[in-house]
């Protein structure tokens, strides 16, 4: 039995869609795994940064000094986000 052009086109489109969905799923899984690994790697980073800096240890916050500190920390790690409780 021979396939018509439309049947071959439909099969090709189905395989293309399945390939795209597999690629999308694989990319999403890789990105999720990367984010999870980074979180595990830096899980104690905030505690160490707070312990190492006297501005954060004292409990009295000097806003201009903290802004300068956060700016410096973000230059060191631009992917990190810092928050003050």
mmCIF file of the N, C-alpha and C atoms, coordinates in Angstrom:
data_MODEL
# 
_entry.id   MODEL 
# 
loop_
_atom_site.group_PDB 
_atom_site.id 
_atom_site.type_symbol 
_atom_site.label_atom_id 
_atom_site.label_alt_id 
_atom_site.label_comp_id 
_atom_site.label_asym_id 
_atom_site.label_entity_id 
_atom_site.label_seq_id 
_atom_site.pdbx_PDB_ins_code 
_atom_site.Cartn_x 
_atom_site.Cartn_y 
_atom_site.Cartn_z 
_atom_site.occupancy 
_atom_site.B_iso_or_equiv 
_atom_site.pdbx_formal_charge 
_atom_site.auth_seq_id 
_atom_site.auth_comp_id 
_atom_site.auth_asym_id 
_atom_site.auth_atom_id 
_atom_site.pdbx_PDB_model_num 
ATOM 1   N N  . UNK A 1 1  ? 0.848  -1.169 0.000  1.00 0.00 ? 1  UNK A N  1 
ATOM 2   C CA . UNK A 1 1  ? 0.000  0.000  0.000  1.00 0.00 ? 1  UNK A CA 1 
ATOM 3   C C  . UNK A 1 1  ? 0.899  1.239  0.000  1.00 0.00 ? 1  UNK A C  1 
ATOM 4   N N  . UNK A 1 2  ? 0.626  2.118  -0.884 1.00 0.00 ? 2  UNK A N  1 
ATOM 5   C CA . UNK A 1 2  ? 1.436  3.322  -0.994 1.00 0.00 ? 2  UNK A CA 1 
ATOM 6   C C  . UNK A 1 2  ? 0.763  4.460  -0.239 1.00 0.00 ? 2  UNK A C  1 
ATOM 7   N N  . UNK A 1 3  ? 1.597  5.295  0.329  1.00 0.00 ? 3  UNK A N  1 
ATOM 8   C CA . UNK A 1 3  ? 1.081  6.461  1.046  1.00 0.00 ? 3  UNK A CA 1 
ATOM 9   C C  . UNK A 1 3  ? 0.983  7.637  0.086  1.00 0.00 ? 3  UNK A C  1 
ATOM 10  N N  . UNK A 1 4  ? -0.075 8.382  0.263  1.00 0.00 ? 4  UNK A N  1 
ATOM 11  C CA . UNK A 1 4  ? -0.213 9.573  -0.565 1.00 0.00 ? 4  UNK A CA 1 
ATOM 12  C C  . UNK A 1 4  ? 0.680  10.677 -0.007 1.00 0.00 ? 4  UNK A C  1 
ATOM 13  N N  . UNK A 1 5  ? 0.811  11.715 -0.744 1.00 0.00 ? 5  UNK A N  1 
ATOM 14  C CA . UNK A 1 5  ? 1.633  12.836 -0.297 1.00 0.00 ? 5  UNK A CA 1 
ATOM 15  C C  . UNK A 1 5  ? 1.099  13.422 1.006  1.00 0.00 ? 5  UNK A C  1 
ATOM 16  N N  . UNK A 1 6  ? -0.194 13.512 1.124  1.00 0.00 ? 6  UNK A N  1 
ATOM 17  C CA . UNK A 1 6  ? -0.801 14.079 2.329  1.00 0.00 ? 6  UNK A CA 1 
ATOM 18  C C  . UNK A 1 6  ? -0.550 13.205 3.555  1.00 0.00 ? 6  UNK A C  1 
ATOM 19  N N  . UNK A 1 7  ? -0.582 11.900 3.365  1.00 0.00 ? 7  UNK A N  1 
ATOM 20  C CA . UNK A 1 7  ? -0.288 11.005 4.472  1.00 0.00 ? 7  UNK A CA 1 
ATOM 21  C C  . UNK A 1 7  ? 1.176  11.139 4.910  1.00 0.00 ? 7  UNK A C  1 
ATOM 22  N N  . UNK A 1 8  ? 2.082  11.201 3.937  1.00 0.00 ? 8  UNK A N  1 
ATOM 23  C CA . UNK A 1 8  ? 3.492  11.389 4.275  1.00 0.00 ? 8  UNK A CA 1 
ATOM 24  C C  . UNK A 1 8  ? 3.721  12.742 4.946  1.00 0.00 ? 8  UNK A C  1 
ATOM 25  N N  . UNK A 1 9  ? 3.047  13.775 4.463  1.00 0.00 ? 9  UNK A N  1 
ATOM 26  C CA . UNK A 1 9  ? 3.158  15.104 5.062  1.00 0.00 ? 9  UNK A CA 1 
ATOM 27  C C  . UNK A 1 9  ? 2.620  15.086 6.494  1.00 0.00 ? 9  UNK A C  1 
ATOM 28  N N  . UNK A 1 10 ? 1.493  14.430 6.723  1.00 0.00 ? 10 UNK A N  1 
ATOM 29  C CA . UNK A 1 10 ? 0.912  14.345 8.061  1.00 0.00 ? 10 UNK A CA 1 
ATOM 30  C C  . UNK A 1 10 ? 1.848  13.589 9.007  1.00 0.00 ? 10 UNK A C  1 
ATOM 31  N N  . UNK A 1 11 ? 2.439  12.517 8.541  1.00 0.00 ? 11 UNK A N  1 
ATOM 32  C CA . UNK A 1 11 ? 3.370  11.749 9.363  1.00 0.00 ? 11 UNK A CA 1 
ATOM 33  C C  . UNK A 1 11 ? 4.608  12.583 9.680  1.00 0.00 ? 11 UNK A C  1 
ATOM 34  N N  . UNK A 1 12 ? 5.111  13.296 8.692  1.00 0.00 ? 12 UNK A N  1 
ATOM 35  C CA . UNK A 1 12 ? 6.283  14.157 8.905  1.00 0.00 ? 12 UNK A CA 1 
ATOM 36  C C  . UNK A 1 12 ? 5.973  15.241 9.920  1.00 0.00 ? 12 UNK A C  1 
ATOM 37  N N  . UNK A 1 13 ? 4.813  15.856 9.813  1.00 0.00 ? 13 UNK A N  1 
ATOM 38  C CA . UNK A 1 13 ? 4.412  16.908 10.757 1.00 0.00 ? 13 UNK A CA 1 
ATOM 39  C C  . UNK A 1 13 ? 4.261  16.330 12.162 1.00 0.00 ? 13 UNK A C  1 
ATOM 40  N N  . UNK A 1 14 ? 3.674  15.157 12.282 1.00 0.00 ? 14 UNK A N  1 
ATOM 41  C CA . UNK A 1 14 ? 3.523  14.516 13.600 1.00 0.00 ? 14 UNK A CA 1 
ATOM 42  C C  . UNK A 1 14 ? 4.890  14.246 14.226 1.00 0.00 ? 14 UNK A C  1 
ATOM 43  N N  . UNK A 1 15 ? 5.840  13.724 13.430 1.00 0.00 ? 15 UNK A N  1 
ATOM 44  C CA . UNK A 1 15 ? 7.176  13.483 13.958 1.00 0.00 ? 15 UNK A CA 1 
ATOM 45  C C  . UNK A 1 15 ? 7.882  14.786 14.326 1.00 0.00 ? 15 UNK A C  1 
ATOM 46  N N  . UNK A 1 16 ? 7.657  15.827 13.551 1.00 0.00 ? 16 UNK A N  1 
ATOM 47  C CA . UNK A 1 16 ? 8.267  17.122 13.859 1.00 0.00 ? 16 UNK A CA 1 
ATOM 48  C C  . UNK A 1 16 ? 7.711  17.670 15.174 1.00 0.00 ? 16 UNK A C  1 
ATOM 49  N N  . UNK A 1 17 ? 6.403  17.542 15.360 1.00 0.00 ? 17 UNK A N  1 
ATOM 50  C CA . UNK A 1 17 ? 5.788  18.013 16.611 1.00 0.00 ? 17 UNK A CA 1 
ATOM 51  C C  . UNK A 1 17 ? 6.291  17.200 17.793 1.00 0.00 ? 17 UNK A C  1 
ATOM 52  N N  . UNK A 1 18 ? 6.354  15.886 17.644 1.00 0.00 ? 18 UNK A N  1 
ATOM 53  C CA . UNK A 1 18 ? 6.875  15.036 18.717 1.00 0.00 ? 18 UNK A CA 1 
ATOM 54  C C  . UNK A 1 18 ? 8.341  15.359 19.023 1.00 0.00 ? 18 UNK A C  1 
ATOM 55  N N  . UNK A 1 19 ? 9.127  15.610 17.985 1.00 0.00 ? 19 UNK A N  1 
ATOM 56  C CA . UNK A 1 19 ? 10.521 15.986 18.193 1.00 0.00 ? 19 UNK A CA 1 
ATOM 57  C C  . UNK A 1 19 ? 10.646 17.309 18.932 1.00 0.00 ? 19 UNK A C  1 
ATOM 58  N N  . UNK A 1 20 ? 9.819  18.280 18.559 1.00 0.00 ? 20 UNK A N  1 
ATOM 59  C CA . UNK A 1 20 ? 9.835  19.574 19.240 1.00 0.00 ? 20 UNK A CA 1 
ATOM 60  C C  . UNK A 1 20 ? 9.427  19.415 20.698 1.00 0.00 ? 20 UNK A C  1 
ATOM 61  N N  . UNK A 1 21 ? 8.377  18.637 20.968 1.00 0.00 ? 21 UNK A N  1 
ATOM 62  C CA . UNK A 1 21 ? 7.933  18.426 22.351 1.00 0.00 ? 21 UNK A CA 1 
ATOM 63  C C  . UNK A 1 21 ? 9.011  17.728 23.185 1.00 0.00 ? 21 UNK A C  1 
ATOM 64  N N  . UNK A 1 22 ? 9.693  16.757 22.598 1.00 0.00 ? 22 UNK A N  1 
ATOM 65  C CA . UNK A 1 22 ? 10.773 16.083 23.310 1.00 0.00 ? 22 UNK A CA 1 
ATOM 66  C C  . UNK A 1 22 ? 11.911 17.058 23.598 1.00 0.00 ? 22 UNK A C  1 
ATOM 67  N N  . UNK A 1 23 ? 12.269 17.887 22.614 1.00 0.00 ? 23 UNK A N  1 
ATOM 68  C CA . UNK A 1 23 ? 13.320 18.881 22.803 1.00 0.00 ? 23 UNK A CA 1 
ATOM 69  C C  . UNK A 1 23 ? 12.930 19.861 23.896 1.00 0.00 ? 23 UNK A C  1 
ATOM 70  N N  . UNK A 1 24 ? 11.701 20.357 23.891 1.00 0.00 ? 24 UNK A N  1 
ATOM 71  C CA . UNK A 1 24 ? 11.221 21.303 24.894 1.00 0.00 ? 24 UNK A CA 1 
ATOM 72  C C  . UNK A 1 24 ? 11.256 20.671 26.291 1.00 0.00 ? 24 UNK A C  1 
ATOM 73  N N  . UNK A 1 25 ? 10.772 19.440 26.396 1.00 0.00 ? 25 UNK A N  1 
ATOM 74  C CA . UNK A 1 25 ? 10.762 18.743 27.682 1.00 0.00 ? 25 UNK A CA 1 
ATOM 75  C C  . UNK A 1 25 ? 12.191 18.519 28.181 1.00 0.00 ? 25 UNK A C  1 
ATOM 76  N N  . UNK A 1 26 ? 13.074 18.102 27.296 1.00 0.00 ? 26 UNK A N  1 
ATOM 77  C CA . UNK A 1 26 ? 14.464 17.860 27.670 1.00 0.00 ? 26 UNK A CA 1 
ATOM 78  C C  . UNK A 1 26 ? 15.133 19.155 28.124 1.00 0.00 ? 26 UNK A C  1 
ATOM 79  N N  . UNK A 1 27 ? 14.899 20.246 27.444 1.00 0.00 ? 27 UNK A N  1 
ATOM 80  C CA . UNK A 1 27 ? 15.463 21.536 27.802 1.00 0.00 ? 27 UNK A CA 1 
ATOM 81  C C  . UNK A 1 27 ? 14.920 22.005 29.154 1.00 0.00 ? 27 UNK A C  1 
ATOM 82  N N  . UNK A 1 28 ? 13.631 21.845 29.382 1.00 0.00 ? 28 UNK A N  1 
ATOM 83  C CA . UNK A 1 28 ? 13.035 22.230 30.661 1.00 0.00 ? 28 UNK A CA 1 
ATOM 84  C C  . UNK A 1 28 ? 13.609 21.402 31.809 1.00 0.00 ? 28 UNK A C  1 
ATOM 85  N N  . UNK A 1 29 ? 13.775 20.134 31.597 1.00 0.00 ? 29 UNK A N  1 
ATOM 86  C CA . UNK A 1 29 ? 14.343 19.256 32.616 1.00 0.00 ? 29 UNK A CA 1 
ATOM 87  C C  . UNK A 1 29 ? 15.793 19.634 32.924 1.00 0.00 ? 29 UNK A C  1 
ATOM 88  N N  . UNK A 1 30 ? 16.562 19.946 31.903 1.00 0.00 ? 30 UNK A N  1 
ATOM 89  C CA . UNK A 1 30 ? 17.954 20.345 32.112 1.00 0.00 ? 30 UNK A CA 1 
ATOM 90  C C  . UNK A 1 30 ? 18.034 21.658 32.889 1.00 0.00 ? 30 UNK A C  1 
ATOM 91  N N  . UNK A 1 31 ? 17.170 22.610 32.550 1.00 0.00 ? 31 UNK A N  1 
ATOM 92  C CA . UNK A 1 31 ? 17.172 23.891 33.252 1.00 0.00 ? 31 UNK A CA 1 
ATOM 93  C C  . UNK A 1 31 ? 16.756 23.713 34.710 1.00 0.00 ? 31 UNK A C  1 
ATOM 94  N N  . UNK A 1 32 ? 15.739 22.893 34.958 1.00 0.00 ? 32 UNK A N  1 
ATOM 95  C CA . UNK A 1 32 ? 15.305 22.613 36.324 1.00 0.00 ? 32 UNK A CA 1 
ATOM 96  C C  . UNK A 1 32 ? 16.432 21.958 37.127 1.00 0.00 ? 32 UNK A C  1 
ATOM 97  N N  . UNK A 1 33 ? 17.113 21.014 36.509 1.00 0.00 ? 33 UNK A N  1 
ATOM 98  C CA . UNK A 1 33 ? 18.215 20.333 37.191 1.00 0.00 ? 33 UNK A CA 1 
ATOM 99  C C  . UNK A 1 33 ? 19.353 21.297 37.504 1.00 0.00 ? 33 UNK A C  1 
ATOM 100 N N  . UNK A 1 34 ? 19.627 22.214 36.585 1.00 0.00 ? 34 UNK A N  1 
ATOM 101 C CA . UNK A 1 34 ? 20.681 23.200 36.818 1.00 0.00 ? 34 UNK A CA 1 
ATOM 102 C C  . UNK A 1 34 ? 20.312 24.119 37.981 1.00 0.00 ? 34 UNK A C  1 
ATOM 103 N N  . UNK A 1 35 ? 19.073 24.608 38.000 1.00 0.00 ? 35 UNK A N  1 
ATOM 104 C CA . UNK A 1 35 ? 18.633 25.481 39.091 1.00 0.00 ? 35 UNK A CA 1 
ATOM 105 C C  . UNK A 1 35 ? 18.691 24.761 40.430 1.00 0.00 ? 35 UNK A C  1 
ATOM 106 N N  . UNK A 1 36 ? 18.273 23.513 40.445 1.00 0.00 ? 36 UNK A N  1 
ATOM 107 C CA . UNK A 1 36 ? 18.292 22.738 41.683 1.00 0.00 ? 36 UNK A CA 1 
ATOM 108 C C  . UNK A 1 36 ? 19.721 22.516 42.166 1.00 0.00 ? 36 UNK A C  1 
ATOM 109 N N  . UNK A 1 37 ? 20.629 22.223 41.255 1.00 0.00 ? 37 UNK A N  1 
ATOM 110 C CA . UNK A 1 37 ? 22.034 22.020 41.620 1.00 0.00 ? 37 UNK A CA 1 
ATOM 111 C C  . UNK A 1 37 ? 22.645 23.307 42.167 1.00 0.00 ? 37 UNK A C  1 
ATOM 112 N N  . UNK A 1 38 ? 22.316 24.449 41.559 1.00 0.00 ? 38 UNK A N  1 
ATOM 113 C CA . UNK A 1 38 ? 22.837 25.725 42.053 1.00 0.00 ? 38 UNK A CA 1 
ATOM 114 C C  . UNK A 1 38 ? 22.307 26.028 43.450 1.00 0.00 ? 38 UNK A C  1 
ATOM 115 N N  . UNK A 1 39 ? 21.038 25.732 43.694 1.00 0.00 ? 39 UNK A N  1 
ATOM 116 C CA . UNK A 1 39 ? 20.475 25.954 45.020 1.00 0.00 ? 39 UNK A CA 1 
ATOM 117 C C  . UNK A 1 39 ? 21.175 25.088 46.059 1.00 0.00 ? 39 UNK A C  1 
ATOM 118 N N  . UNK A 1 40 ? 21.427 23.834 45.724 1.00 0.00 ? 40 UNK A N  1 
ATOM 119 C CA . UNK A 1 40 ? 22.117 22.950 46.659 1.00 0.00 ? 40 UNK A CA 1 
ATOM 120 C C  . UNK A 1 40 ? 23.557 23.397 46.893 1.00 0.00 ? 40 UNK A C  1 
ATOM 121 N N  . UNK A 1 41 ? 24.203 23.891 45.845 1.00 0.00 ? 41 UNK A N  1 
ATOM 122 C CA . UNK A 1 41 ? 25.583 24.323 45.957 1.00 0.00 ? 41 UNK A CA 1 
ATOM 123 C C  . UNK A 1 41 ? 25.721 25.558 46.852 1.00 0.00 ? 41 UNK A C  1 
ATOM 124 N N  . UNK A 1 42 ? 24.748 26.464 46.779 1.00 0.00 ? 42 UNK A N  1 
ATOM 125 C CA . UNK A 1 42 ? 24.832 27.725 47.507 1.00 0.00 ? 42 UNK A CA 1 
ATOM 126 C C  . UNK A 1 42 ? 23.883 27.792 48.699 1.00 0.00 ? 42 UNK A C  1 
ATOM 127 N N  . UNK A 1 43 ? 23.507 26.655 49.240 1.00 0.00 ? 43 UNK A N  1 
ATOM 128 C CA . UNK A 1 43 ? 22.486 26.627 50.285 1.00 0.00 ? 43 UNK A CA 1 
ATOM 129 C C  . UNK A 1 43 ? 22.931 27.362 51.549 1.00 0.00 ? 43 UNK A C  1 
ATOM 130 N N  . UNK A 1 44 ? 24.212 27.364 51.843 1.00 0.00 ? 44 UNK A N  1 
ATOM 131 C CA . UNK A 1 44 ? 24.688 28.034 53.045 1.00 0.00 ? 44 UNK A CA 1 
ATOM 132 C C  . UNK A 1 44 ? 25.422 29.338 52.745 1.00 0.00 ? 44 UNK A C  1 
ATOM 133 N N  . UNK A 1 45 ? 25.318 29.805 51.521 1.00 0.00 ? 45 UNK A N  1 
ATOM 134 C CA . UNK A 1 45 ? 26.025 31.019 51.131 1.00 0.00 ? 45 UNK A CA 1 
ATOM 135 C C  . UNK A 1 45 ? 25.546 32.238 51.917 1.00 0.00 ? 45 UNK A C  1 
ATOM 136 N N  . UNK A 1 46 ? 24.247 32.399 52.083 1.00 0.00 ? 46 UNK A N  1 
ATOM 137 C CA . UNK A 1 46 ? 23.722 33.567 52.795 1.00 0.00 ? 46 UNK A CA 1 
ATOM 138 C C  . UNK A 1 46 ? 24.204 33.604 54.238 1.00 0.00 ? 46 UNK A C  1 
ATOM 139 N N  . UNK A 1 47 ? 24.224 32.457 54.875 1.00 0.00 ? 47 UNK A N  1 
ATOM 140 C CA . UNK A 1 47 ? 24.696 32.404 56.260 1.00 0.00 ? 47 UNK A CA 1 
ATOM 141 C C  . UNK A 1 47 ? 26.164 32.801 56.344 1.00 0.00 ? 47 UNK A C  1 
ATOM 142 N N  . UNK A 1 48 ? 26.979 32.302 55.431 1.00 0.00 ? 48 UNK A N  1 
ATOM 143 C CA . UNK A 1 48 ? 28.400 32.643 55.433 1.00 0.00 ? 48 UNK A CA 1 
ATOM 144 C C  . UNK A 1 48 ? 28.615 34.124 55.131 1.00 0.00 ? 48 UNK A C  1 
ATOM 145 N N  . UNK A 1 49 ? 27.847 34.670 54.189 1.00 0.00 ? 49 UNK A N  1 
ATOM 146 C CA . UNK A 1 49 ? 27.992 36.091 53.873 1.00 0.00 ? 49 UNK A CA 1 
ATOM 147 C C  . UNK A 1 49 ? 27.592 36.952 55.060 1.00 0.00 ? 49 UNK A C  1 
ATOM 148 N N  . UNK A 1 50 ? 26.532 36.569 55.750 1.00 0.00 ? 50 UNK A N  1 
ATOM 149 C CA . UNK A 1 50 ? 26.094 37.330 56.921 1.00 0.00 ? 50 UNK A CA 1 
ATOM 150 C C  . UNK A 1 50 ? 27.098 37.214 58.058 1.00 0.00 ? 50 UNK A C  1 
ATOM 151 N N  . UNK A 1 51 ? 27.665 36.044 58.247 1.00 0.00 ? 51 UNK A N  1 
ATOM 152 C CA . UNK A 1 51 ? 28.646 35.842 59.320 1.00 0.00 ? 51 UNK A CA 1 
ATOM 153 C C  . UNK A 1 51 ? 29.950 36.587 59.046 1.00 0.00 ? 51 UNK A C  1 
ATOM 154 N N  . UNK A 1 52 ? 30.316 36.731 57.776 1.00 0.00 ? 52 UNK A N  1 
ATOM 155 C CA . UNK A 1 52 ? 31.585 37.362 57.423 1.00 0.00 ? 52 UNK A CA 1 
ATOM 156 C C  . UNK A 1 52 ? 31.528 38.886 57.405 1.00 0.00 ? 52 UNK A C  1 
ATOM 157 N N  . UNK A 1 53 ? 30.330 39.461 57.409 1.00 0.00 ? 53 UNK A N  1 
ATOM 158 C CA . UNK A 1 53 ? 30.235 40.911 57.271 1.00 0.00 ? 53 UNK A CA 1 
ATOM 159 C C  . UNK A 1 53 ? 29.766 41.556 58.569 1.00 0.00 ? 53 UNK A C  1 
ATOM 160 N N  . UNK A 1 54 ? 30.542 42.491 59.118 1.00 0.00 ? 54 UNK A N  1 
ATOM 161 C CA . UNK A 1 54 ? 30.155 43.126 60.379 1.00 0.00 ? 54 UNK A CA 1 
ATOM 162 C C  . UNK A 1 54 ? 28.906 44.001 60.259 1.00 0.00 ? 54 UNK A C  1 
ATOM 163 N N  . UNK A 1 55 ? 28.595 44.498 59.066 1.00 0.00 ? 55 UNK A N  1 
ATOM 164 C CA . UNK A 1 55 ? 27.388 45.307 58.894 1.00 0.00 ? 55 UNK A CA 1 
ATOM 165 C C  . UNK A 1 55 ? 26.124 44.484 59.155 1.00 0.00 ? 55 UNK A C  1 
ATOM 166 N N  . UNK A 1 56 ? 26.190 43.198 58.844 1.00 0.00 ? 56 UNK A N  1 
ATOM 167 C CA . UNK A 1 56 ? 25.030 42.345 59.017 1.00 0.00 ? 56 UNK A CA 1 
ATOM 168 C C  . UNK A 1 56 ? 25.005 41.688 60.394 1.00 0.00 ? 56 UNK A C  1 
ATOM 169 N N  . UNK A 1 57 ? 26.134 41.652 61.082 1.00 0.00 ? 57 UNK A N  1 
ATOM 170 C CA . UNK A 1 57 ? 26.194 41.010 62.394 1.00 0.00 ? 57 UNK A CA 1 
ATOM 171 C C  . UNK A 1 57 ? 25.658 41.899 63.499 1.00 0.00 ? 57 UNK A C  1 
ATOM 172 N N  . UNK A 1 58 ? 25.818 43.206 63.364 1.00 0.00 ? 58 UNK A N  1 
ATOM 173 C CA . UNK A 1 58 ? 25.492 44.111 64.471 1.00 0.00 ? 58 UNK A CA 1 
ATOM 174 C C  . UNK A 1 58 ? 23.999 44.201 64.751 1.00 0.00 ? 58 UNK A C  1 
ATOM 175 N N  . UNK A 1 59 ? 23.163 44.027 63.755 1.00 0.00 ? 59 UNK A N  1 
ATOM 176 C CA . UNK A 1 59 ? 21.721 44.133 63.956 1.00 0.00 ? 59 UNK A CA 1 
ATOM 177 C C  . UNK A 1 59 ? 21.197 45.536 63.690 1.00 0.00 ? 59 UNK A C  1 
ATOM 178 N N  . UNK A 1 60 ? 22.025 46.557 63.774 1.00 0.00 ? 60 UNK A N  1 
ATOM 179 C CA . UNK A 1 60 ? 21.642 47.922 63.433 1.00 0.00 ? 60 UNK A CA 1 
ATOM 180 C C  . UNK A 1 60 ? 22.056 48.157 61.985 1.00 0.00 ? 60 UNK A C  1 
ATOM 181 N N  . UNK A 1 61 ? 21.098 48.476 61.149 1.00 0.00 ? 61 UNK A N  1 
ATOM 182 C CA . UNK A 1 61 ? 21.360 48.573 59.720 1.00 0.00 ? 61 UNK A CA 1 
ATOM 183 C C  . UNK A 1 61 ? 21.613 50.015 59.299 1.00 0.00 ? 61 UNK A C  1 
ATOM 184 N N  . UNK A 1 62 ? 22.701 50.220 58.616 1.00 0.00 ? 62 UNK A N  1 
ATOM 185 C CA . UNK A 1 62 ? 23.035 51.499 58.013 1.00 0.00 ? 62 UNK A CA 1 
ATOM 186 C C  . UNK A 1 62 ? 22.707 51.372 56.527 1.00 0.00 ? 62 UNK A C  1 
ATOM 187 N N  . UNK A 1 63 ? 21.614 52.011 56.111 1.00 0.00 ? 63 UNK A N  1 
ATOM 188 C CA . UNK A 1 63 ? 21.103 51.797 54.759 1.00 0.00 ? 63 UNK A CA 1 
ATOM 189 C C  . UNK A 1 63 ? 22.125 52.119 53.661 1.00 0.00 ? 63 UNK A C  1 
ATOM 190 N N  . UNK A 1 64 ? 22.806 53.263 53.662 1.00 0.00 ? 64 UNK A N  1 
ATOM 191 C CA . UNK A 1 64 ? 23.785 53.516 52.589 1.00 0.00 ? 64 UNK A CA 1 
ATOM 192 C C  . UNK A 1 64 ? 24.921 52.491 52.568 1.00 0.00 ? 64 UNK A C  1 
ATOM 193 N N  . UNK A 1 65 ? 25.380 52.082 53.742 1.00 0.00 ? 65 UNK A N  1 
ATOM 194 C CA . UNK A 1 65 ? 26.451 51.085 53.793 1.00 0.00 ? 65 UNK A CA 1 
ATOM 195 C C  . UNK A 1 65 ? 25.955 49.739 53.271 1.00 0.00 ? 65 UNK A C  1 
ATOM 196 N N  . UNK A 1 66 ? 24.713 49.379 53.601 1.00 0.00 ? 66 UNK A N  1 
ATOM 197 C CA . UNK A 1 66 ? 24.161 48.110 53.109 1.00 0.00 ? 66 UNK A CA 1 
ATOM 198 C C  . UNK A 1 66 ? 23.941 48.150 51.604 1.00 0.00 ? 66 UNK A C  1 
ATOM 199 N N  . UNK A 1 67 ? 23.514 49.296 51.084 1.00 0.00 ? 67 UNK A N  1 
ATOM 200 C CA . UNK A 1 67 ? 23.340 49.404 49.630 1.00 0.00 ? 67 UNK A CA 1 
ATOM 201 C C  . UNK A 1 67 ? 24.676 49.197 48.927 1.00 0.00 ? 67 UNK A C  1 
ATOM 202 N N  . UNK A 1 68 ? 25.728 49.777 49.476 1.00 0.00 ? 68 UNK A N  1 
ATOM 203 C CA . UNK A 1 68 ? 27.052 49.588 48.905 1.00 0.00 ? 68 UNK A CA 1 
ATOM 204 C C  . UNK A 1 68 ? 27.490 48.129 49.022 1.00 0.00 ? 68 UNK A C  1 
ATOM 205 N N  . UNK A 1 69 ? 27.222 47.504 50.160 1.00 0.00 ? 69 UNK A N  1 
ATOM 206 C CA . UNK A 1 69 ? 27.566 46.093 50.356 1.00 0.00 ? 69 UNK A CA 1 
ATOM 207 C C  . UNK A 1 69 ? 26.823 45.207 49.360 1.00 0.00 ? 69 UNK A C  1 
ATOM 208 N N  . UNK A 1 70 ? 25.507 45.416 49.225 1.00 0.00 ? 70 UNK A N  1 
ATOM 209 C CA . UNK A 1 70 ? 24.726 44.602 48.296 1.00 0.00 ? 70 UNK A CA 1 
ATOM 210 C C  . UNK A 1 70 ? 25.196 44.807 46.857 1.00 0.00 ? 70 UNK A C  1 
ATOM 211 N N  . UNK A 1 71 ? 25.547 46.038 46.515 1.00 0.00 ? 71 UNK A N  1 
ATOM 212 C CA . UNK A 1 71 ? 26.054 46.307 45.172 1.00 0.00 ? 71 UNK A CA 1 
ATOM 213 C C  . UNK A 1 71 ? 27.344 45.513 44.934 1.00 0.00 ? 71 UNK A C  1 
ATOM 214 N N  . UNK A 1 72 ? 28.239 45.534 45.909 1.00 0.00 ? 72 UNK A N  1 
ATOM 215 C CA . UNK A 1 72 ? 29.496 44.792 45.795 1.00 0.00 ? 72 UNK A CA 1 
ATOM 216 C C  . UNK A 1 72 ? 29.240 43.292 45.693 1.00 0.00 ? 72 UNK A C  1 
ATOM 217 N N  . UNK A 1 73 ? 28.331 42.778 46.516 1.00 0.00 ? 73 UNK A N  1 
ATOM 218 C CA . UNK A 1 73 ? 28.030 41.344 46.474 1.00 0.00 ? 73 UNK A CA 1 
ATOM 219 C C  . UNK A 1 73 ? 27.426 40.946 45.128 1.00 0.00 ? 73 UNK A C  1 
ATOM 220 N N  . UNK A 1 74 ? 26.583 41.803 44.574 1.00 0.00 ? 74 UNK A N  1 
ATOM 221 C CA . UNK A 1 74 ? 25.965 41.464 43.289 1.00 0.00 ? 74 UNK A CA 1 
ATOM 222 C C  . UNK A 1 74 ? 26.983 41.552 42.153 1.00 0.00 ? 74 UNK A C  1 
ATOM 223 N N  . UNK A 1 75 ? 28.014 42.374 42.297 1.00 0.00 ? 75 UNK A N  1 
ATOM 224 C CA . UNK A 1 75 ? 29.089 42.381 41.295 1.00 0.00 ? 75 UNK A CA 1 
ATOM 225 C C  . UNK A 1 75 ? 29.872 41.074 41.344 1.00 0.00 ? 75 UNK A C  1 
ATOM 226 N N  . UNK A 1 76 ? 30.049 40.545 42.545 1.00 0.00 ? 76 UNK A N  1 
ATOM 227 C CA . UNK A 1 76 ? 30.762 39.276 42.697 1.00 0.00 ? 76 UNK A CA 1 
ATOM 228 C C  . UNK A 1 76 ? 29.951 38.101 42.171 1.00 0.00 ? 76 UNK A C  1 
ATOM 229 N N  . UNK A 1 77 ? 28.648 38.142 42.385 1.00 0.00 ? 77 UNK A N  1 
ATOM 230 C CA . UNK A 1 77 ? 27.768 37.067 41.937 1.00 0.00 ? 77 UNK A CA 1 
ATOM 231 C C  . UNK A 1 77 ? 26.513 37.642 41.317 1.00 0.00 ? 77 UNK A C  1 
ATOM 232 N N  . UNK A 1 78 ? 26.558 38.039 40.034 1.00 0.00 ? 78 UNK A N  1 
ATOM 233 C CA . UNK A 1 78 ? 25.414 38.712 39.421 1.00 0.00 ? 78 UNK A CA 1 
ATOM 234 C C  . UNK A 1 78 ? 24.159 37.841 39.338 1.00 0.00 ? 78 UNK A C  1 
ATOM 235 N N  . UNK A 1 79 ? 24.294 36.542 39.467 1.00 0.00 ? 79 UNK A N  1 
ATOM 236 C CA . UNK A 1 79 ? 23.115 35.679 39.418 1.00 0.00 ? 79 UNK A CA 1 
ATOM 237 C C  . UNK A 1 79 ? 22.438 35.564 40.779 1.00 0.00 ? 79 UNK A C  1 
ATOM 238 N N  . UNK A 1 80 ? 23.091 36.071 41.834 1.00 0.00 ? 80 UNK A N  1 
ATOM 239 C CA . UNK A 1 80 ? 22.548 35.973 43.179 1.00 0.00 ? 80 UNK A CA 1 
ATOM 240 C C  . UNK A 1 80 ? 21.609 37.136 43.450 1.00 0.00 ? 80 UNK A C  1 
ATOM 241 N N  . UNK A 1 81 ? 20.636 36.892 44.295 1.00 0.00 ? 81 UNK A N  1 
ATOM 242 C CA . UNK A 1 81 ? 19.733 37.944 44.745 1.00 0.00 ? 81 UNK A CA 1 
ATOM 243 C C  . UNK A 1 81 ? 19.860 38.039 46.245 1.00 0.00 ? 81 UNK A C  1 
ATOM 244 N N  . UNK A 1 82 ? 19.973 39.253 46.753 1.00 0.00 ? 82 UNK A N  1 
ATOM 245 C CA . UNK A 1 82 ? 20.157 39.478 48.178 1.00 0.00 ? 82 UNK A CA 1 
ATOM 246 C C  . UNK A 1 82 ? 18.973 40.250 48.719 1.00 0.00 ? 82 UNK A C  1 
ATOM 247 N N  . UNK A 1 83 ? 18.482 39.835 49.872 1.00 0.00 ? 83 UNK A N  1 
ATOM 248 C CA . UNK A 1 83 ? 17.345 40.466 50.517 1.00 0.00 ? 83 UNK A CA 1 
ATOM 249 C C  . UNK A 1 83 ? 17.684 40.760 51.970 1.00 0.00 ? 83 UNK A C  1 
ATOM 250 N N  . UNK A 1 84 ? 17.119 41.821 52.481 1.00 0.00 ? 84 UNK A N  1 
ATOM 251 C CA . UNK A 1 84 ? 17.313 42.170 53.872 1.00 0.00 ? 84 UNK A CA 1 
ATOM 252 C C  . UNK A 1 84 ? 16.009 41.906 54.607 1.00 0.00 ? 84 UNK A C  1 
ATOM 253 N N  . UNK A 1 85 ? 16.041 41.099 55.676 1.00 0.00 ? 85 UNK A N  1 
ATOM 254 C CA . UNK A 1 85 ? 14.795 40.770 56.384 1.00 0.00 ? 85 UNK A CA 1 
ATOM 255 C C  . UNK A 1 85 ? 14.259 41.958 57.162 1.00 0.00 ? 85 UNK A C  1 
# 
